[in-house]
Amino acid sequence: MDSPVDIFDLLLAPFYLAIAFFFARNISNRYIRQKPYYKYLVPGLMCKFIGGISLCLVYTYYYTVGGDVTNYFISANAFVNVLYDGDLRKFFEMLDYKNHNISSTLGSNNIYDSIQFSSSDYYALFTVTLIIPFCILGCKSFICTTILLCCVSFIGMWKLYLVFIDQFPSLTRQFAIAIFFIPSVFFWGSGILKDTYALSAIGFFVFGLYRFQILKMRNIKYLLQIIFPVLIFVFVKPYFFFALLPGSLIWIFFSRLNKMKNKIFKVMVVPFLLLSLIGVIMFSLQYLGQYLGEYNLDNILNKAVKTQQDLIREVQYGGNSYNIGVFEPTIGGIASKIPAALNMAFFRPYIWDARNPVMLLSGLENLFMLGFSLYILFKVKFSTLFTSLFSNPLLIFSFLFALFFAFSVGLTTANYGALARLKIPCIPFYISSLFILYYLNKESFKRR
């Protein structure tokens, strides 16, 4: 495969970086006096650039056979080449990939570049269409396309940050660490991958939900920030929807509950609200099943078993696979794997599991997460752990989403390389939850 990085990238990329830095610096300087937390805007964006460009170089020079990052870029380039050629009919036929075979539409002469994905891989092809605007604005440069994607996707992460600091203004530094500065998050969450779009969409979704439902700011822009991320989830990574829905509804539920003054009424209304909550979740999953395809509620348990068993084939991943054991496609069978799956997602690969430099870095990060988790458990008294956990609706949502997502990934992934990438959405929420728990426990101790 020809290298997507060439002299054109090396000459053009510094100009894109300089322009991005100029605008980010201006925005930071404009708000930093009234809002000191804006000091993290430029460093956070720079980490995105480091992660995105590093991913370009790794997939170009380390994974010499290519991979998803280069495949998405090459496929998007094929669309752009057709557009530059002025063949709008062919371009729009390619965009209508559900009704037209892209490879047949493109032709066999390969003058436009090739599509690297099957015509039936709708999730990948939808991601390719999302990359096309960045590819056009980036002058078909691999690195410049990545820089532009980093800028836009960072907005979602910044919005997520704003939600947390609005609830806990004393923890601006801690949340910046959790959301912007965790290496695996800004590495795997900044390149030309589904994960970048999905991670940013989570930020927009949480921000929109917080403003529209929790703060009741009934503005259409906040409603759109709920709707559009859901569409991204459905068409890019459907299981994100499964992970976010329960926590989101519970967040709304506890926010309403906390506003009730009468304690007796609270106790009486809780069972009714819980039953309503379960009903809404089940109805939503069933209703959206037609759009979730293989991820619909009827198939999800069987898919979990099938995916996990397919991925444990040692020969396919050259020794980087793991196995949490066989389980049945039932609620009980899957529940029995909760401890193993959570341990796998949050703390593995261990350092001694490393087979290459990328895994070693992941192992070091996981060692930090394990040590930090143990430190928080040691500092937060077990007797106050649950009272602190349920004292704030945002904390409930954050911790629940982190655990549910980590469990899903740990259960259905059996390769350390894929695990390091797929688990990144839960890491900012997990680390933020630990910071909040420690803060609430410390504040509770001061009041005694």
C-alpha positions, -999 to +999 in steps of 0.1 A: +000+000+000+014+035-009+020+057+020-007+083+025+018+106+041+040+125+016+059+158+012+026+176+006+015+167+041+047+178+057+046+212+039+009+219+044+003+205+079+023+233+098+000+260+083-032+242+094-017+237+129-007+274+131-042+286+120-059+262+145-035+273+173-042+310+165-080+306+167-078+285+199-055+310+215-078+339+207-108+321+221-089+312+253-077+348+258-112+362+252-128+342+280-099+333+304-104+363+328-140+355+335-136+318+331-102+306+343-108+271+331-103+282+295-066+278+302-071+242+294-086+248+260-053+252+241-034+223+259-064+201+254-066+208+217-028+203+213-032+169+229-058+161+202-033+171+175-006+150+191-029+120+193-043+124+158-010+130+140+007+102+160-021+078+149-014+088+113+022+080+116+017+048+135-007+035+109+016+046+081+050+035+094+044+010+122+013-009+109+028-012+074-001-032+061-024-003+068-056-004+089-089+014+095-073+049+097-057+047+063-086+028+048-111+055+058-089+082+044-083+064+011-120+056+007-130+092+015-104+103-011-122+082-037-154+101-031-135+135-033-117+125-065-151+117-082-164+151-070-133+169-082-138+152-116-172+169-118-192+137-120-220+146-096-243+118-107-216+092-098-208+110-066-244+110-053-249+074-064-219+065-043-234+084-014-265+063-018-245+032-009-276+012+003-291+012-031-260+012-053-229-010-052-201+016-047-174-006-063-195-011-095-204+026-096-167+036-092-156+013-120-126-011-122-101+013-137-092+027-102-085+062-115-103+076-085-087+054-058-106+025-043-132+019-016-115-002+011-148-015+026-175-039+015-206-023+000-226-040+027-205-025+055-229+004+061-214+015+094-179+020+078-194+036+047-214+061+068-181+070+086-164+075+052-191+100+042-185+119+075-148+122+066-155+136+031-159+173+042-127+172+062-109+156+033-121+184+010-111+212+034-078+194+041-069+194+004-068+156+004-039+156+028-039+128+053-025+149+082-045+180+074-077+160+072-068+147+107-061+182+121-095+195+109-112+164+124-094+170+157-106+206+158-143+197+153-142+166+175-126+186+203-157+207+206-177+177+218-150+169+244-150+206+256-188+205+260-185+174+281-159+192+302-183+222+306-210+199+320-188+185+347-173+218+358-207+234+359-217+208+386-183+208+404-165+241+397-137+232+422-125+203+400-115+221+368-080+207+368-091+172+377-117+170+350-092+184+324-069+155+333-098+130+329-112+143+297-083+159+278-050+144+290-054+106+293-030+093+266-051+065+252-082+088+249-064+115+229-045+089+209-073+066+198-100+093+200-084+119+177-077+101+144-098+092+113-118+065+131-153+058+141-142+062+177-134+099+172-169+107+159-186+086+186-165+100+215-172+136+203-209+127+199-211+115+235-198+150+246-225+168+225-252+144+237-243+148+274-242+186+270-275+188+252-292+165+277-278+184+306-290+218+292-323+206+278-335+181+303-316+187+336-315+225+335-347+227+315-332+253+290-358+246+263-337+258+233-338+240+200-300+240+197-298+218+228-325+195+215-305+191+182-274+183+203-294+153+216-308+142+183-278+144+160-255+124+184-281+097+186-281+095+148-243+092+149-246+064+174-272+045+154-252+048+121-217+045+134-216+026+167-251+014+177-240-001+210-232+034+223-269+039+223-274+009+246-247+022+269-260+057+272-298+052+273-301+036+308-277+061+325-293+091+308-328+082+319-316+075+354-298+109+354-331+126+346-349+104+371-327+113+400-325+149+390-363+151+393-362+131+425-337+154+442-360+184+436-388+168+456-390+183+491-414+158+507-394+127+518-425+106+523-437+114+488-402+106+475-405+071+489-439+066+475-431+077+440-398+059+436-413+024+427-436+040+401-408+060+385-385+030+384-411+009+367-418+037+342-380+040+337-377+003+329-406+005+305-393+035+287-359+018+282-374-014+269-398+004+246-370+026+232-348-004+225-376-023+208-387+007+188-352+015+176-345-021+168-353-017+132-325+009+129-300-010+151-298-040+128-277-067+144-275-047+176-312-048+183-325-061+216-334-095+202-300-102+189-277-085+213-271-114+238-264-139+210-241-113+194-222-108+226-214-145+228-206-149+191-184-118+190-164-128+220-159-164+208-149-153+173-123-129+187-105-154+210-088-172+181-052-169+190-039-173+155-058-143+142-042-118+166-007-133+170-008-138+207-026-106+217-059-123+225-074-131+259-103-152+271-126-145+300-143-179+295-174-193+279-208-180+288-243-186+278-264-160+259-287-154+289-289-126+315-275-150+341-246-162+319-236-127+310-240-114+346-215-141+358-188-124+338-193-089+352-161-089+375-139-104+348-152-081+321-148-049+342-113-059+353-104-065+316-118-032+304-104-009+331-070-025+340-058-047+312-035-053+295-012-054+324+024-045+318+034-081+316+008-087+289+026-062+266+038-077+233+047-044+215+054-007+224+017+003+220+006-023+244+033-014+269+021+022+269-014+010+274-002-012+303+014+017+320-018+037+318-038+008+332-013+005+360-020+042+369-058+036+367-055+006+390-034+025+415-057+055+414-088+033+419-073+016+449-062+050+463-097+064+460-112+032+476-087+036+504-095+073+509-133+071+506-147+052+535-167+022+525-196+033+547-199+066+528-191+052+494-227+045+484-241+076+500-216+097+481-223+078+449-260+085+450-257+121+463-254+136+428-273+127+397-244+135+373-221+112+393-247+084+391-249+089+353-211+091+349-203+061+370-232+040+356-222+047+320-185+040+327-193+006+343-219-004+317-197+005+288-166-011+303-186-043+309-199-044+274-164-039+259-147-063+283-173-089+276-173-088+238-137-079+230-109-105+232-079-087+217-058-063+237-052-040+207-090-036+200-097-033+238-073-004+242-092+015+214-128+005+221-128+013+258-118+049+255-153+064+259-157+051+294-123+063+307-131+101+311-163+092+329-146+066+351-117+089+361-141+119+366-163+098+388-134+089+410-124+125+413-160+134+423-162+106+449-130+118+465-142+154+465-176+146+480-160+124+507-136+152+516-164+178+517-185+154+539-156+150+563-151+188+566-188+192+576-185+168+605 
